[in-house]
Structure formats: structure tokens, C-alpha cells
Amino acid sequence: MINRKKEVVSRNDIIDIVWGMDAMPITRTVDVFMSRIRKKIEDKPSDPKYIKSIRSAGYKLDIE
């Protein structure tokens, strides 16, 4: 995501990059990991500033 700042990265792309397509985790796995990352980097994880969920598309890293 750091290489694709401000672009939407699909859950499938994240699965492929992090686990490889052979791992075949469910997309909910990505949501859980993003939630954990938000808890570590966001001031208010319930209203994220840096990692945005894009409905039916994936996630976007919003940093400068």
C-alpha cells in the first residue's frame, strides 16, 4: 500500500502480495489485519485518517 498511496488496493491484491494466492485466506482475514493495523497507527481507529475502507473495492492508504 505504501507504493500505491492514495490508490485503492483490492483485498485480492493484498492477499496476493501478503500471503500469495496459494494461501487463499478469506477476504475477512484482510479486514481483521487492517483493523489491527488501525489500532496501532490511528488516533481514533473507529474514524480512520490513514487507512480508509473503500466499500466493495478494498483499502486506500491516505498519507502524504
N, CA and C atoms as a LAMMPS dump frame, in Angstrom:
ITEM: TIMESTEP
0
ITEM: NUMBER OF ATOMS
192
ITEM: BOX BOUNDS ff ff ff
-5.0000000000000000e+02 5.0000000000000000e+02
-5.0000000000000000e+02 5.0000000000000000e+02
-5.0000000000000000e+02 5.0000000000000000e+02
ITEM: ATOMS id mol type element x y z
1 1 1 N 0.817 -1.185 0
2 1 2 C 0 0 0
3 1 3 C 0.863 1.252 0
4 2 1 N 2.02 1.175 0.593
5 2 2 C 2.884 2.35 0.653
6 2 3 C 3.337 2.755 -0.754
7 3 1 N 3.48 1.789 -1.631
8 3 2 C 3.865 2.086 -3.016
9 3 3 C 2.696 2.563 -3.855
10 4 1 N 1.495 2.426 -3.341
11 4 2 C 0.292 2.822 -4.087
12 4 3 C -0.547 3.798 -3.266
13 5 1 N 0.136 4.749 -2.612
14 5 2 C -0.549 5.743 -1.786
15 5 3 C -1.681 6.398 -2.556
16 6 1 N -2.786 6.597 -1.868
17 6 2 C -3.973 7.264 -2.391
18 6 3 C -4.659 6.491 -3.515
19 7 1 N -4.222 5.258 -3.766
20 7 2 C -4.906 4.378 -4.722
21 7 3 C -5.625 3.297 -3.931
22 8 1 N -6.751 2.861 -4.443
23 8 2 C -7.472 1.754 -3.8
24 8 3 C -6.746 0.453 -4.135
25 9 1 N -6.464 -0.313 -3.088
26 9 2 C -5.83 -1.627 -3.248
27 9 3 C -6.887 -2.66 -2.863
28 10 1 N -7.202 -3.539 -3.78
29 10 2 C -8.261 -4.523 -3.53
30 10 3 C -7.815 -5.553 -2.495
31 11 1 N -8.79 -6.177 -1.873
32 11 2 C -8.493 -7.245 -0.923
33 11 3 C -7.728 -8.375 -1.621
34 12 1 N -8.11 -8.688 -2.851
35 12 2 C -7.41 -9.743 -3.597
36 12 3 C -5.952 -9.384 -3.834
37 13 1 N -5.668 -8.118 -4.143
38 13 2 C -4.272 -7.687 -4.319
39 13 3 C -3.501 -7.838 -3.011
40 14 1 N -4.124 -7.457 -1.911
41 14 2 C -3.462 -7.577 -0.607
42 14 3 C -3.196 -9.044 -0.288
43 15 1 N -4.178 -9.907 -0.528
44 15 2 C -3.999 -11.344 -0.296
45 15 3 C -2.842 -11.872 -1.139
46 16 1 N -2.792 -11.49 -2.399
47 16 2 C -1.743 -11.963 -3.304
48 16 3 C -0.37 -11.495 -2.849
49 17 1 N -0.263 -10.233 -2.462
50 17 2 C 1.031 -9.669 -2.074
51 17 3 C 1.498 -10.21 -0.726
52 18 1 N 0.595 -10.279 0.243
53 18 2 C 0.987 -10.668 1.599
54 18 3 C 1.093 -12.176 1.769
55 19 1 N 0.089 -12.909 1.318
56 19 2 C 0.064 -14.353 1.554
57 19 3 C 0.319 -15.18 0.304
58 20 1 N 0.209 -14.591 -0.859
59 20 2 C 0.295 -15.345 -2.099
60 20 3 C -1.052 -15.997 -2.363
61 21 1 N -1.439 -16.087 -3.6
62 21 2 C -2.761 -16.623 -3.934
63 21 3 C -2.922 -18.075 -3.504
64 22 1 N -1.821 -18.801 -3.355
65 22 2 C -1.912 -20.195 -2.92
66 22 3 C -2.434 -20.305 -1.491
67 23 1 N -2.224 -19.244 -0.703
68 23 2 C -2.66 -19.286 0.696
69 23 3 C -4.179 -19.263 0.797
70 24 1 N -4.856 -18.56 -0.103
71 24 2 C -6.299 -18.472 -0.19
72 24 3 C -7.008 -18.132 1.127
73 25 1 N -6.529 -17.127 1.872
74 25 2 C -7.309 -16.726 3.058
75 25 3 C -8.591 -16.041 2.601
76 26 1 N -9.577 -16.038 3.461
77 26 2 C -10.823 -15.369 3.103
78 26 3 C -10.627 -13.864 3.214
79 27 1 N -11.44 -13.102 2.492
80 27 2 C -11.258 -11.653 2.487
81 27 3 C -11.445 -11.046 3.876
82 28 1 N -12.203 -11.694 4.729
83 28 2 C -12.385 -11.198 6.094
84 28 3 C -11.052 -11.16 6.835
85 29 1 N -10.126 -12.025 6.481
86 29 2 C -8.79 -12.019 7.068
87 29 3 C -8.13 -10.671 6.864
88 30 1 N -8.263 -10.121 5.679
89 30 2 C -7.682 -8.815 5.376
90 30 3 C -8.326 -7.754 6.267
91 31 1 N -9.641 -7.813 6.438
92 31 2 C -10.339 -6.835 7.273
93 31 3 C -9.825 -6.868 8.714
94 32 1 N -9.597 -8.058 9.226
95 32 2 C -9.104 -8.21 10.597
96 32 3 C -7.701 -7.609 10.718
97 33 1 N -6.832 -7.893 9.761
98 33 2 C -5.486 -7.345 9.803
99 33 3 C -5.494 -5.823 9.686
100 34 1 N -6.352 -5.278 8.831
101 34 2 C -6.447 -3.824 8.693
102 34 3 C -6.937 -3.195 9.997
103 35 1 N -7.873 -3.847 10.644
104 35 2 C -8.367 -3.366 11.929
105 35 3 C -7.237 -3.323 12.958
106 36 1 N -6.43 -4.344 12.983
107 36 2 C -5.303 -4.398 13.93
108 36 3 C -4.268 -3.325 13.62
109 37 1 N -4.002 -3.1 12.345
110 37 2 C -3.055 -2.051 11.959
111 37 3 C -3.603 -0.681 12.356
112 38 1 N -4.888 -0.459 12.115
113 38 2 C -5.507 0.818 12.503
114 38 3 C -5.361 1.075 13.998
115 39 1 N -5.547 0.052 14.81
116 39 2 C -5.424 0.222 16.258
117 39 3 C -4.032 0.674 16.649
118 40 1 N -3.05 0.322 15.836
119 40 2 C -1.665 0.691 16.141
120 40 3 C -1.289 2.074 15.623
121 41 1 N -1.872 2.499 14.495
122 41 2 C -1.404 3.751 13.891
123 41 3 C -2.397 4.908 13.93
124 42 1 N -3.654 4.615 14.137
125 42 2 C -4.673 5.663 14.102
126 42 3 C -4.918 6.226 15.502
127 43 1 N -5.144 7.537 15.59
128 43 2 C -5.526 8.146 16.86
129 43 3 C -6.911 7.679 17.276
130 44 1 N -7.796 7.556 16.296
131 44 2 C -9.168 7.112 16.544
132 44 3 C -9.498 6.028 15.508
133 45 1 N -9.214 4.765 15.816
134 45 2 C -9.417 3.679 14.845
135 45 3 C -10.833 3.578 14.282
136 46 1 N -11.833 3.996 15.053
137 46 2 C -13.209 3.924 14.563
138 46 3 C -13.504 4.991 13.503
139 47 1 N -12.653 5.996 13.42
140 47 2 C -12.772 7.049 12.407
141 47 3 C -11.39 7.241 11.781
142 48 1 N -10.96 6.267 10.959
143 48 2 C -9.578 6.253 10.476
144 48 3 C -9.228 7.443 9.578
145 49 1 N -8.023 7.913 9.761
146 49 2 C -7.499 9.027 8.974
147 49 3 C -6.559 8.52 7.879
148 50 1 N -5.845 7.44 8.149
149 50 2 C -4.805 6.972 7.236
150 50 3 C -5.209 5.784 6.375
151 51 1 N -5.841 4.786 6.956
152 51 2 C -6.25 3.609 6.2
153 51 3 C -7.762 3.652 6.049
154 52 1 N -8.208 3.939 4.85
155 52 2 C -9.638 4.082 4.575
156 52 3 C -10.176 2.827 3.911
157 53 1 N -11.356 2.402 4.338
158 53 2 C -12.067 1.304 3.676
159 53 3 C -12.863 1.895 2.534
160 54 1 N -12.728 1.305 1.368
161 54 2 C -13.494 1.722 0.206
162 54 3 C -14.473 0.581 -0.084
163 55 1 N -15.726 0.837 0.172
164 55 2 C -16.76 -0.212 0.081
165 55 3 C -16.724 -0.932 -1.267
166 56 1 N -16.725 -2.248 -1.194
167 56 2 C -16.737 -3.146 -2.365
168 56 3 C -15.51 -2.988 -3.255
169 57 1 N -14.458 -2.344 -2.749
170 57 2 C -13.261 -2.145 -3.562
171 57 3 C -11.981 -2.579 -2.85
172 58 1 N -11.804 -2.175 -1.596
173 58 2 C -10.587 -2.512 -0.873
174 58 3 C -10.217 -1.442 0.122
175 59 1 N -8.944 -1.089 0.148
176 59 2 C -8.422 -0.127 1.117
177 59 3 C -7.556 0.902 0.409
178 60 1 N -7.473 2.081 1.023
179 60 2 C -6.642 3.149 0.482
180 60 3 C -5.811 3.723 1.615
181 61 1 N -4.517 3.871 1.384
182 61 2 C -3.604 4.486 2.342
183 61 3 C -3.544 5.962 2.008
184 62 1 N -3.978 6.79 2.934
185 62 2 C -4.101 8.215 2.695
186 62 3 C -3.057 8.97 3.52
187 63 1 N -1.825 8.921 3.044
188 63 2 C -0.741 9.663 3.691
189 63 3 C -0.019 10.493 2.652
190 64 1 N 0.704 11.46 3.139
191 64 2 C 1.45 12.333 2.21
192 64 3 C 2.919 12.084 2.296
